[in-house]
Amino acid sequence: MAVASSSLLFLNSHVLSSSLPFPPTRPFPKPQSWFLLRAKFRPISLSITRAVKSDVSKEDIVIVGAGIAGLATAVSLQRLGIRSVVLEQAESLRTGGTSLTLFKNGWRVLDAIGVGSNLRSQFLEIEGMVVKSEDGRELRSFRFKDEDQSQEVRAVERRILLETLANQLPTEAVRFSSGLEKIETSEKGETLLKLNNGNQLLAKIVIGCDGIRSPVAKWMGFSDPKYVGHCAFRGLGVYSDGQPFEPRVNYVYGRGLRAGYVPVSPTKVYWFICFNSPSPGPKITDPSELKKQAKELVRNWPSELLNLIDISPDETVSKTPLVDRWLWPTVSPSASVGRTVLVGDAWHPMTPNLGQGACCALEDSVVLARKLANAINSGPASIEDAFRSYGSERWPRIFPLTIRANLVGSLLQWEDPIVCSVRNNIIIPKLVRLGPIMEHTNFDCEPLITQISETSGER
Ligand SMILES: Cc1cc2nc3c(=O)[nH]c(=O)nc-3n(C[C@H](O)[C@H](O)[C@H](O)COP(=O)(O)OP(=O)(O)OC[C@H]3O[C@@H](n4cnc5c(N)ncnc54)[C@H](O)[C@@H]3O)c2cc1C
């Protein structure tokens, strides 16, 4: 397919709107502010992009993967006046995984990119957590703000988070059914991306946001993430007449088995069950089988869990083997090679035991966008440096968190009855302090919105 799109390199999508098939979908900044932008982000080259072969088009910045990391990176770049194209293998935004909990670091980033208020209005603030044993006995409860006044916890629906981010971008910025199949480096140092729809793109900059099985990471020499010995069932219970729970995270700790549920909105409650398993087991897609297995695990546990599983629409129920990858210094490849860089799970898959995978992906996206924007401002030669600086800044943040999340998971998945009894009767009721445990949610982030004030997500 011959593609001949014109694109002025590194100008914001608004500036491009006159020459590209990307109609602006949101109010533009005031003219004087985008003139400033043009001056600030001077183009690397003003060449017109055209097809170099019948089916190869050129792009400046290609983001692979329209998950949380990919969309947040595209929005962050856009806020700084930089256009990118996002390739997504699926036909539409991914909705699997149903919900996730975002802590204050995640909310700082969402505020910085201008979507925090919009999302806040749709999801309940969670005030605290309660930990129970499998017989329903309360072991301990905490209020988040007693430990840290600035803490903010909400469970968000992944679908709404992704849609909110995507709605900040021009309609055609995200290209669906565009799975990356193969990567090659061209003689000029550009990167050739071959897609499973037959298209090929020659990219100056590639940002791999393609999740735990990232082909970009593989190409950069990263090993596959490692299965950690437990799997998670997840789902979203829907109470059409209103859900009955207080705004708290509820945890139930058993032996080699734990579960939790947290209200998401006035009608929805997210739940999960984590269980030990020597292998990830076969992939199960039949929702009734997934529900049956999940219920079997907690059949003698507090009944609200069984009820939640029953009232979860089929499409919200899934089973995921938990994996991570430890980024050992000197042994692991760097976050970037030349002008290709990784963000989110593609770089640092971590277990969900601290609820930090998506939060860290959001953090990555703003840090990277700022550094890339500064590099573009000071000339193309510094892009590699910007990516190295991103890797050096983010590694001390995500490496310890990955290990900590893994260790917390191992401790919580203990099977030994004596150890579990000590945990439930001494450690949790008497020794645990929530404040220090949640220090990792501290993350400062200035707004990226220099030219556009927050909108309610209009396109
Ligand atoms: C059970 C569980 C519970 C979790 N709970 C939480 C939580 O409470 N809080 C939290 O912060 N995090 C949580 N996480 C982690 C969180 O889900 C991930 O860290 C987050 O989704 C990472 O986002 P990402 O964009 O990097 O990857 P993904 O969300 O996986 O997105 C990757 C995208 O890339 C696309 N893609 C993949 N390959 C290709 C290709 N070849 N070509 C084009 N596109 C491609 C995929 O289709 C997908 O859309 C949890 C994870 C699990 C497993």
The ligand as a Tripos MOL2 file, in Angstrom:
@<TRIPOS>MOLECULE
LIG
   53    58     1     0     0
SMALL
NO_CHARGES

@<TRIPOS>ATOM
      1 C1         -3.3320   -9.3160   38.3590 C.3       1 LIG1
      2 C2         -2.7650   -7.9610   38.1160 C.ar      1 LIG1
      3 C3         -3.1800   -6.8980   38.8960 C.ar      1 LIG1
      4 C4         -2.6250   -5.6370   38.7220 C.ar      1 LIG1
      5 N1         -3.0030   -4.6120   39.5420 N.ar      1 LIG1
      6 C5         -2.4030   -3.4130   39.4430 C.ar      1 LIG1
      7 C6         -2.7560   -2.3400   40.3140 C.ar      1 LIG1
      8 O1         -3.6340   -2.4860   41.1510 O.2       1 LIG1
      9 N2         -2.1110   -1.1670   40.1870 N.ar      1 LIG1
     10 C7         -1.1250   -0.9710   39.2550 C.ar      1 LIG1
     11 O2         -0.5480    0.1370   39.1960 O.2       1 LIG1
     12 N3         -0.7740   -1.9570   38.4100 N.ar      1 LIG1
     13 C8         -1.3880   -3.1660   38.4780 C.ar      1 LIG1
     14 N4         -1.0380   -4.1710   37.6160 N.ar      1 LIG1
     15 C9          0.0070   -3.9340   36.6200 C.3       1 LIG1
     16 C10        -0.5260   -3.2090   35.4050 C.3       1 LIG1
     17 O3         -1.6290   -3.9010   34.8570 O.3       1 LIG1
     18 C11         0.5740   -3.1000   34.3770 C.3       1 LIG1
     19 O4          1.7540   -2.6650   34.9800 O.3       1 LIG1
     20 C12         0.1780   -2.1040   33.2920 C.3       1 LIG1
     21 O5         -0.9260   -2.5800   32.5810 O.3       1 LIG1
     22 C13         1.3530   -1.8770   32.3530 C.3       1 LIG1
     23 O6          0.9350   -1.0890   31.2930 O.3       1 LIG1
     24 P1          1.7030   -1.1720   29.9010 P.3       1 LIG1
     25 O7          1.0580   -0.1620   29.0490 O.co2     1 LIG1
     26 O8          3.1630   -1.1130   30.1370 O.co2     1 LIG1
     27 O9          1.3980   -2.6430   29.3620 O.3       1 LIG1
     28 P2          0.0130   -3.2310   28.8670 P.3       1 LIG1
     29 O10        -1.0980   -2.7140   29.6900 O.co2     1 LIG1
     30 O11         0.2050   -4.7030   28.8110 O.co2     1 LIG1
     31 O12        -0.1380   -2.6700   27.3980 O.3       1 LIG1
     32 C14         0.6560   -3.1470   26.3470 C.3       1 LIG1
     33 C15        -0.0790   -2.8590   25.0410 C.3       1 LIG1
     34 O13         0.7900   -3.2060   23.9710 O.3       1 LIG1
     35 C16         0.0600   -3.9260   23.0170 C.3       1 LIG1
     36 N5          0.9890   -4.7830   22.2810 N.ar      1 LIG1
     37 C17         1.6400   -5.8730   22.7240 C.ar      1 LIG1
     38 N6          2.3990   -6.3970   21.7660 N.ar      1 LIG1
     39 C18         2.2170   -5.6210   20.6840 C.ar      1 LIG1
     40 C19         2.7320   -5.6440   19.3530 C.ar      1 LIG1
     41 N7          3.5690   -6.6230   18.9590 N.pl3     1 LIG1
     42 N8          2.3530   -4.6820   18.4960 N.ar      1 LIG1
     43 C20         1.4940   -3.6860   18.8640 C.ar      1 LIG1
     44 N9          0.9590   -3.6330   20.0990 N.ar      1 LIG1
     45 C21         1.3300   -4.5750   20.9940 C.ar      1 LIG1
     46 C22        -0.9480   -4.7320   23.8410 C.3       1 LIG1
     47 O14        -2.0400   -5.1820   23.0580 O.3       1 LIG1
     48 C23        -1.3460   -3.7060   24.8890 C.3       1 LIG1
     49 O15        -2.4060   -2.8840   24.4620 O.3       1 LIG1
     50 C24        -1.6280   -5.4320   37.7370 C.ar      1 LIG1
     51 C25        -1.2330   -6.5050   36.9240 C.ar      1 LIG1
     52 C26        -1.8020   -7.7510   37.1000 C.ar      1 LIG1
     53 C27        -1.3460   -8.8780   36.2190 C.3       1 LIG1
@<TRIPOS>BOND
     1     1     2 1
     2     2     3 ar
     3     2    52 ar
     4     3     4 ar
     5     4     5 ar
     6     4    50 ar
     7     5     6 ar
     8     6     7 ar
     9     6    13 1
    10     7     8 2
    11     7     9 ar
    12     9    10 ar
    13    10    11 2
    14    10    12 ar
    15    12    13 ar
    16    13    14 ar
    17    14    15 1
    18    14    50 ar
    19    15    16 1
    20    16    17 1
    21    16    18 1
    22    18    19 1
    23    18    20 1
    24    20    21 1
    25    20    22 1
    26    22    23 1
    27    23    24 1
    28    24    25 2
    29    24    26 1
    30    24    27 1
    31    27    28 1
    32    28    29 2
    33    28    30 1
    34    28    31 1
    35    31    32 1
    36    32    33 1
    37    33    34 1
    38    33    48 1
    39    34    35 1
    40    35    36 1
    41    35    46 1
    42    36    37 ar
    43    36    45 ar
    44    37    38 ar
    45    38    39 ar
    46    39    40 ar
    47    39    45 ar
    48    40    41 1
    49    40    42 ar
    50    42    43 ar
    51    43    44 ar
    52    44    45 ar
    53    46    47 1
    54    46    48 1
    55    48    49 1
    56    50    51 ar
    57    51    52 ar
    58    52    53 1
@<TRIPOS>SUBSTRUCTURE
     1 LIG1         1 GROUP 0 **** ****
